[in-house]
Amino acid sequence: MSNGNQVLIFVHKGNSGYLKYVLTQARVTNPQARIILIGDNSNNCYDFIEHHNISDYSGLSDNFEQNYYIHMSHHRYEYEAFCYFRWYVIAEYIQKEEIENFWYMDSDVLLFTNLSDYRKRFSINCDFIGHSQVIGSFNPSINYYVRDFLFKMIGYIDNSYKNNDILSKLESQWNHFKKYDIPGGVCDMTQIGMFFNSEESIQYECEDAYALHRNHNFVPDGQINIKENYTSAGECYQLGILSPGKKLIIRNKDAYGLLADGTKIQFVSSHFQGRAKDYIRRFYYLYQKKIFLFVLDIVVLLPVERISRFILKVFKKMRKLIFKKSVL
């Protein structure tokens, strides 16, 4: 690690409504960090971060698209290909800027932690921090990379389209998706998961962020939408009425989830994937203690079925209370 101040990199096209909350939260929780958005002209409007244009770092991604990439997904070409391109854009950027290590952040991740402090929980010599279980699953929403590791990873992706053994596995997976009309297909996570199970990654020191769950109760929330997280034990979390999934408790600038047995687990961050993005501003407001705006957001954003569940829950509690009083 080159110094104590961390480098955070986001890659995003467009100026989505939730982006300003994600970037502001990253700055609030990491005031000394170098926060970089590699984006386009539409999101070059935040004066508290660095902005760079994707088109200035497209050499490696253009080469990948022209000489390697094969589209094997039901998703739109533009969407799926860009998921791959981001890694090449970052690689070209950190090479030109001579950045030795960095945190990659999905643009729908809300940070609750200072990453300089969080980084100290892991080996000073590690090459990767994130989630890379032996079963090959991979959660990229918040990961730490050293430069050489990232270049080795994209090299593996390149080779996956030229190596007959790897390519046949990709084609087999794609055929399965097509045969049973399963949404999705082969994506960047497919090859990255394979990379972590390959001999090429053995030489690197990789640390599983979710291992801290067992010793310190301190992990990223890989996806707020669902009750599970990425821990190998497979524990389930309590769901929240005012949340798209896991119950998220914010106390004194710390965020927590609750396991089914009531154990409190501190979250480094939460990943608001898919439709859960609509909830980002709500938890940003709550974190910033802008309660009035938070209440307005409940009215605006809360889906009808959740409102119904909330009203029903309140009604049941009131009925029990009235019944107890009538008995007395």
Summary of the structure (lengths in Angstrom):
residues: 328
radius of gyration: 21.4
end to end distance: 66.4
largest distance: 79.0
contacts: 987
relative contact order: 0.11
helix: 46%
strand: 20%
